[in-house]
């Protein structure tokens, strides 16, 4: 890698922790609404009912950041 190339800094949206690009999928992932990086310690999950081609009904878990996670009333 050349010195002129800048390495983009990846930071968790919620806690501000620096994340490494090679750890994506192991220690952090992207919010499925806003596509911003969120570490697994800060991630919230929302279950969504889906109807598939081969399965009648199943639940898909969506990884969300704190901003995109809306509490139920």
TAPELIN-V721771 format. One record per pair of residues at least 24 apart in sequence whose C-alpha atoms are under 8 Angstrom apart, sorted by the first residue. I is the first residue (numbers start at 1). J is the second residue. D is the distance in whole Angstrom. If there is no record, write none. Layout:
i=(I & I)
j=(J & J)
d=(D & D)
This chain:
i=(10 & 11 & 11 & 12 & 12 & 12 & 12 & 13 & 13 & 13 & 14 & 14 & 14 & 14 & 15 & 29 & 30 & 30 & 31 & 31 & 31 & 32 & 32 & 32 & 33 & 33 & 34 & 36 & 38 & 38 & 42 & 44 & 45)
j=(37 & 37 & 38 & 36 & 37 & 38 & 39 & 37 & 38 & 65 & 38 & 42 & 65 & 66 & 42 & 63 & 63 & 64 & 63 & 64 & 65 & 62 & 63 & 64 & 64 & 68 & 68 & 65 & 64 & 65 & 66 & 69 & 69)
d=(7 & 7 & 8 & 8 & 5 & 5 & 6 & 6 & 6 & 7 & 7 & 7 & 7 & 7 & 7 & 8 & 7 & 8 & 6 & 5 & 6 & 6 & 6 & 6 & 7 & 7 & 7 & 8 & 8 & 6 & 8 & 7 & 8)
